[in-house]
Amino acid sequence: MAGRSPRGHWLPFVAAVLACAALPAWAARAAPARAVASKDLHAWEAGDDPAALDTWVHEHLRRADADIARVVAVKGARTVGNTLRPYDDAANELILSVAQSSVMYGVGATKELRDKAQALTQSANAAYTALNLNQPVYRALAALPSPADAATRHYLEHTLLEYRLAGVDRDDATRARIRALQDKITELGLAFERAVHDDVRTVVADKAQLDGLPPDYLATHTADAEGHVKITTDPPDGWPAQKFSNSADLRGKLYLAAQQVGYPANTETLRGLLARREELARLLGYPTWADFAMADQMIGSPAKLADYLGKIDEASREPGAREDAALLAFARQREPSIQKISAADARYWEEQYRRAKFSFDSQSVRPYFPYARVESGVIATAATLFHVDIKPVAGVHTWHPSVTTYDVFDGKVRLGRIYLDMHPREGKDKWFSTQPLTFGIHGRQLPEGVLVCNFPGGTPGDPGLMQYGDVVVFLHEFGHLMHHVIGSQNAFVGEGGFLVEGDFIEAPSQMLEEFFHDYGVLTSFARHYQSGEVLPRDLYTRMTRADAYGRASGQQRQLMFTAVSLDFHTLPPATLDFDAVYRRDFERFNTSAFVPGDHFWASFTHLNGYSSNYYTYVLDKVIALDFFAQFDPQNLLRGPAGMRYRQAVLAPGSTKPATQLVRDFLGREPNLDAYRRWMLAEFDAQTTASSSAR
């Protein structure tokens, strides 16, 4: 999952150009960017004092105001150096303020610090909104002659487009209302997310209900004197129990506990958020928020999206139905009374089916994926693929002792820094995301980013044995990090790759996921945590076949999330029945039985981050698989495609439209061919096996 954009009031991830790439000729003539002292880059340097964080953020907001004054004060001819450069300086100060207050809001050590960070995130976003509505700044940028350099020209044109979409050309009263709406949208969005990651629920299980769970899980979940075990909705706690417990009662309780996080607290928060978004969209001339949110994206409009999603539904519905029918038939063999598989039991039955059909027990690979080895393996994989060195850095002051730090090098040139905050703790954000900390500016400021995740491990004696799906998530998030660091070497902060169109942002991360399916990649780090044995080839083969099962039905579920995010942003908020619409979309794209009391929408934080645009994951899955198909399967990491991908897709950052990045790498428009092959891999394997048997 990526971050959030300034327009939607969250910063997306940044990718940019190669550090070794030559700057364009205009850069030598432009006024240099004002340097920011390294000690001023990190909000956490002052410790856990909320007042210190307040001082840090407001100092950067003050600097942004000074830069804005420089833009407006120019006399005479406007140039890139005297206008675009100070504008970008201001944007950098605001981005630093938003990014780091946002991160501290999710990872801060104390409630007081997180409360302060939440308030400061609102303040920093308000300052960003004010800049986007500042008419003198807009007029100054609009007065710039079109730059000869294509990258700078694209940056300027895109900036002016965003100004117009923000409503800068409206009258004073309208702009004041826009600003008030944007500020309230930020406030409500943060409140929605805070309610989710503060709401940890607990289910009390009898020890016998843990039958089926792996020994390392049982070792960290000991029963009390009455034989009871507490299980929370935190992912490392709840997800294994839902997947492996042989107790339908426990699975049902855990499912509902997880699906009710944020409920009912978020009901009116979400309604207020959607109402403000609808009002803002109409104020800006759009019939719905979805129309507004897609206006500057690759997809362009809800109408174009509907056509595209129709093709995805057509490609995935029939194979998804085959997968679901096979699962139901299997479950009925075990329990003839089942009419429909409950959504609460879906993970469990999928696991049982994979064991029976593919002779693959997903617990069998967990000993080969201890957290520490996975971390080193993912890092080594990315380093080889992208031709960089990623080296640990000791003695770095961070916001928590468990955070690890690495520097990324291209030869002797340091490209940036990454932080890994990877295990759950009280008060921390409960999801999996990559968030920027600083954005790169060539020759002045290196990009930094952090993974905020909740993987197993992190406590003494716990090896953190990961499910294979956890490893895929790790690769996904690391793809975001590489997009941020490799890219953000451009002349302007606003040219970073995570400022590319938001519906392209998940393509690089989903592309890196596919490297999980290569035996050579996995065996570089998949070793038994006790014996050191390499993941056996036979076990790998069974794992990858089992992993291919469920892809089409999984894409149908992605269409469900897409439909929820669209429907919530196109139907009238005042009368929107969240439960009814969610259930309708659930039953449209799922064959499992809906569980009454499921209020998943109340914890669906993508409704804040991506708003109506959850379709990004579906669109980018197609692009990612098309990208991956260009790699040599016999030489995935060391073949020429890795560097070509780095140069064509990651390196340009947002100096080109995303559609151009795709064409530059593929040499054509993307298509569904690789996507269809990926979904049908399990059926093709069965056909091949049947043919061989005959």
C-alpha positions, 0 to 999 in steps of 0.5 A: 500500500502506498501513501496519500497524495497532496490533492487527496491530502496525503503524500504518495510515494516518490520515485525519481531519476538515477543518481548517475543520470546527467542533469538537463542543461537548464538545471545548471542555469537555474538558481540552486535550491536552498539547502536544508540542514540535515539536522532539520530533516527528521522530526523525531530527532528531538525525541518523544516530546509533542512540543518539539514536534510542534516546533519542528513542523511550524519551523518548516511551515514558516520556511514555506511561507518565506519561499512563497513570498520569494515567488510573489516578490519577483520583479521583471521577467519570470524564470525557472530560477526565480519562480519555479525554484522557490515554489518547489522549495516551498512545496518541499517544506510543506511535503516534509511537514505533511510526511513526517507528522503523518508518519509520527501519527502512525508510529509515535511512541505515546498517545500524546505524541500521536495526538499532536502528530494528528493535529500537525498533519491537519495543520500541514495539509491546511498549509498545502491547501492554501498554497494550491489556492494561492492566486498570486503564486498561480499567476506567477507560475502561469507567467513563466515561458514554457521551459525548453526542457521536457521534464521541467515543462511537464512539471510546470504544466502538471502543476498548473493543471493541479492548481486549476483542479484545486479551484484557484481560479474561483472567486474569494468566497468559493476559494474560502469554502474550498479551503474549509472543505479540504481542511475538514476532509483532512480532519475526518480522514485522519479521524477515520484512520485513527479510529481503526488503528486504535481499535484493537479487539480481543477474542477469548478462545479455549485452548482446544480451539487452537487445534490446527495452529502451528507450534510457534503460535501456540508457544506465544499464546499460552493459556491462563489458569482457566485454559483461556487464550487471548487473541487480538485482531492485530494481523500476526495474531488474528490471521493465522487463527482464522486460517488454521484453527479447526474451530469454526466457532473461533474462526467466526468470532475472530472474523467478526471481531476483525470486520467490526474494527472501527464500527460504529465509531466511524459511521458518522465520521465516514458519512461526514467525509463523503459529504464534504467530498461530494460538496467539494466536487460539485463546487468544482464543477464535477457531478461526483467525487469520483469524477473529480478524483479521476480527472488527473489520473491515467484512467481519466474518468469513471466512464472509462473506468467502467469500460475497463473494469468490464473487461477485468470482470469478463476475464476473471469471472468465469475462472473465478467461478471455477475456483469457487465451485471446486472449493465448495465441492471439496468442503461439501465432501468434508462437511456435507451440510455446507450449502455455502462457505461462510466468509468467516471460513473461506481462508480455512477451507482454501488452506484445506483445499490446497493441502488436499489438491496440491499436497501443500500445507502452508505451515510447512514453508513457514520455518523457511521464512524466519523474519530476519532471513526474509528481510535480508533476502528481500533486500538482496533481491532488490539490490541485485535487480535494480543494480544498487547496494543496500547497506545497514547503518548502525547508530542511527537515532529513530523513533523506536529501538526496533527500527532498522536503517539502511543506506542505498548506494549506486556505486559510491553515490548514496541515493537515499536511506530506508527505515524498516518498522516491521512488527506490531506494538501498542498504538502503532498503525496496524496495516502494511504501508510504505511512507516517504520521510523526505523527498529527493532533490538532486545534489541537495536532499536525499530521499528517505522512506519507511516501511510501517508493517506488522509482521510476526517476530520482533520479540526475544525468542520469536523467530517470526516465521512468516507465511508465504503471503507475508513474503509477497507483502514484504516484496510489494512494500519494498517495491514502493521503497525502491520506487521512492529511492531510485527515482527521487534524484531529480532537480525538483522535489515535485518531479518525484516518482511518487508524484506520478499519477496515483493510479500508477503507484501500485504497478512497481510494487505489484511487479516486484511481488512476482519475483516470489515465484522464482526458485532461484530468488527464493532459495537465496534466502529461504532456509530453515530457521533451525537446520539451515536447510534450503527450501526443497524444490518439491516443496517450492513446486507444490507451494507455487502451484497452490499459490496459483489457485484462487487468483481469479476469485481474488481478482473478483474480490478486488473488484468488490473493493473497487465497487465499494470505493466507487459506490461510496463516492458516487451515491448521495452520502446523506442517504447512503446505507453503508451496510446495504451497499457493502453487502450488495457489492460483496455478494456481486463478487463473492460466492461465499456467504455474507456474515451478518454483522460484517461492517468491513467498510468501517475499517477500510482505510483505503477509503481515506487514502485512495478515496474512490480510486481503489481500482488502482490495484486492479489497473496496476496489476495488469500493468505489473504483470505485463512488465514482469513478462518482459523479464527473462524467466531463466535470468530474472535478476541479472538479465538486462530487463532490470536495468532497462526497467529502472531506467524507463519506469523508475528513473524518470519519476514524474517527469513524464506521464505514467502512460509514457513510462509504460510505453517506454518500457513495453514498446506498446500499450499494455494489454491483458495477455499476461494477466490472463495467463497469470490467472489461468496458471493453475488450470493450465498446470492441471491440464498439462498434468492430465495430458502427461498422465495420458 
